Amino acid sequence: MSRKLAVFVCMAMLGLLFQGCPQVNPNPGDSTPPQVEIKVKINNQYVPKSTLDSHSSDEPIDLMCVVTDPEGVRSIDLSFTGGISSSCTVSGTIFNGSFPVSLPGPLHQDLQGNSSGQVLTTLPMLASLGPFTCKPLGGQQEGRPFGHTVTAVCVGKNWSQVAGKSTTQAKLDIHIK
């Protein structure tokens, strides 16, 4: 299954799950910013995190970005930085240089009102990262980034037109050993 298809399937499933979730009329006068949180799947549960220290490059990571606003969520964005590592390990040998690291592309979801104009008060987005790879030596051998940091950035927006109250972001630093 392609990554785009997997994201679409996950979003469709989440749409079905959230049909019973609270919905409100969007409030352009909302005076509070949305809450944004990044959670990591650990032992089959998603738990809030801001840092993952010493994560193995061989292990995949399942993330959930959640935007919540009691006066309506407008959109969610999830992107990843750290696509270039300064070291790459192949069969125990560390190579120094500049090596592209495999990362997913940015994800985005806008909410439109339902037939009554209401929107969700909570919107999640799922993503999977890893295993992380890099290719030194002209790309002939695949290796693993070493001593590298990948950052997930989640941005949530509400419907507020009040300056400084419409957008919030959360970051998750993933330190790869």
C-alpha distance (Angstrom), angle and dihedral (degrees) to the residues before:
residue distance angle dihedral
M1 . . .
S2 3.82 . .
R3 3.82 118.9 .
K4 3.84 91.4 -115.1
L5 3.81 91.4 51.0
A6 3.82 91.1 46.7
V7 3.82 90.7 51.6
F8 3.82 90.5 47.8
V9 3.82 91.8 49.6
C10 3.82 91.1 48.4
M11 3.80 92.1 49.0
A12 3.82 91.2 48.2
M13 3.80 90.8 50.1
L14 3.80 90.6 47.9
G15 3.80 89.1 50.0
L16 3.79 89.5 56.7
L17 3.79 91.6 46.2
F18 3.80 92.7 49.9
Q19 3.82 97.0 48.9
G20 3.80 88.2 99.4
C21 3.81 93.7 45.9
P22 3.79 121.9 110.7
Q23 3.78 115.6 -81.0
V24 3.80 126.6 -169.3
N25 3.77 140.4 177.9
P26 3.83 107.4 -92.0
N27 3.81 113.2 -104.5
P28 3.83 115.1 -143.7
G29 3.82 87.7 -173.2
D30 3.83 93.4 57.5
S31 3.82 105.1 145.2
T32 3.82 96.6 -166.1
P33 3.79 127.5 69.8
P34 3.82 121.1 -122.2
Q35 3.79 120.3 -95.5
V36 3.80 115.0 -116.8
E37 3.77 125.1 -168.9
I38 3.79 135.0 173.0
K39 3.79 116.7 -147.5
V40 3.81 129.1 -169.2
K41 3.79 124.7 -148.6
I42 3.80 108.1 -117.6
N43 3.82 121.4 166.2
N44 3.83 90.2 -8.3
Q45 3.82 92.8 -55.3
Y46 3.80 129.7 99.9
V47 3.81 110.8 -126.5
P48 3.83 128.9 -178.9
K49 3.80 114.8 -99.9
S50 3.79 138.3 169.8
T51 3.83 96.8 179.9
L52 3.80 136.6 27.4
D53 3.80 108.0 -163.7
S54 3.80 123.2 -158.4
H55 3.78 96.6 0.0
S56 3.79 114.2 177.4
S57 3.80 113.5 -117.8
D58 3.82 88.2 -138.2
E59 3.81 94.5 62.1
P60 3.82 121.4 83.1
I61 3.81 118.3 -133.1
D62 3.80 124.9 -144.5
L63 3.81 113.5 -154.0
M64 3.78 134.4 -173.1
C65 3.77 122.1 -163.2
V66 3.82 112.6 -161.5
V67 3.80 126.4 -166.6
T68 3.80 117.4 -167.6
D69 3.79 130.4 -177.6
P70 3.81 124.2 157.7
E71 3.82 88.9 -147.6
G72 3.82 95.8 52.0
V73 3.80 139.9 -68.0
R74 3.80 117.7 -116.0
S75 3.82 104.7 -177.2
I76 3.78 148.3 -16.6
D77 3.81 130.1 -148.3
L78 3.80 127.9 -172.9
S79 3.79 121.3 -173.4
F80 3.79 138.1 162.1
T81 3.80 132.4 -136.4
G82 3.78 129.7 -171.8
G83 3.77 98.7 72.6
I84 3.83 93.5 151.9
S85 3.81 122.6 63.3
S86 3.80 123.8 -164.7
S87 3.81 91.4 -145.9
C88 3.79 136.9 37.2
T89 3.81 126.3 -171.1
V90 3.80 120.7 -146.5
S91 3.82 118.7 179.6
G92 3.82 91.4 -23.6
T93 3.81 95.2 -47.5
I94 3.81 116.4 116.6
F95 3.80 116.7 -144.4
N96 3.81 120.2 -163.6
G97 3.78 122.5 -148.5
S98 3.78 136.2 73.5
F99 3.80 115.6 -43.6
P100 3.83 127.9 176.5
V101 3.82 112.5 -124.9
S102 3.80 121.5 -148.6
L103 3.84 109.0 -110.1
P104 3.82 131.9 160.2
G105 3.77 119.4 -106.8
P106 3.81 122.2 -106.7
L107 3.81 118.8 -72.2
H108 3.82 125.4 -147.6
Q109 3.81 136.6 -179.0
D110 3.83 127.1 -178.3
L111 3.78 121.1 -165.2
Q112 3.76 122.6 -139.0
G113 3.76 121.8 -169.9
N114 3.80 120.9 -95.8
S115 3.82 120.2 -117.2
S116 3.82 88.3 -70.1
G117 3.81 92.8 47.8
Q118 3.81 93.4 -109.0
V119 3.82 124.2 139.3
L120 3.80 134.6 -162.0
T121 3.79 121.4 -89.3
T122 3.84 91.6 -148.7
L123 3.80 128.2 40.1
P124 3.84 124.4 179.8
M125 3.79 129.6 -167.3
L126 3.81 124.4 -164.0
A127 3.80 127.5 -151.4
S128 3.79 137.4 169.7
L129 3.80 124.3 -147.3
G130 3.76 130.7 -169.3
P131 2.76 168.5 -40.0
F132 3.79 82.0 -155.7
T133 3.81 115.7 -135.2
C134 3.79 138.5 -178.9
K135 3.81 133.5 -179.8
P136 3.80 122.4 -138.6
L137 3.81 125.4 176.8
G138 3.79 97.3 48.8
G139 3.79 93.5 -46.4
Q140 3.80 95.7 -69.5
Q141 3.81 97.5 120.5
E142 3.79 125.2 41.5
G143 3.78 116.2 -134.3
R144 3.78 140.5 167.8
P145 3.82 127.3 -102.8
F146 3.79 112.3 -113.0
G147 3.82 127.4 -155.6
H148 3.80 90.5 2.5
T149 3.81 133.1 139.8
V150 3.80 125.5 -143.3
T151 3.80 117.3 -170.3
A152 3.80 125.8 -154.0
V153 3.81 113.0 -155.4
C154 3.80 120.5 -164.1
V155 3.81 120.0 -170.4
G156 3.79 122.6 -169.8
K157 3.79 127.8 -170.0
N158 3.78 132.9 -166.1
W159 3.82 128.3 -165.9
S160 3.82 96.2 -96.1
Q161 3.78 120.4 134.2
V162 3.81 89.9 -170.1
A163 3.82 109.6 114.3
G164 3.79 112.5 -102.9
K165 3.82 94.8 5.8
S166 3.81 102.9 87.6
T167 3.81 103.6 69.4
T168 3.81 137.9 48.8
Q169 3.78 131.3 168.7
A170 3.79 137.3 -161.3
K171 3.80 128.3 -163.8
L172 3.79 133.4 -154.9
D173 3.81 118.1 -162.1
I174 3.80 113.5 -154.6
H175 3.82 111.5 -163.0
I176 3.80 109.2 -158.0
K177 3.79 118.1 -151.2
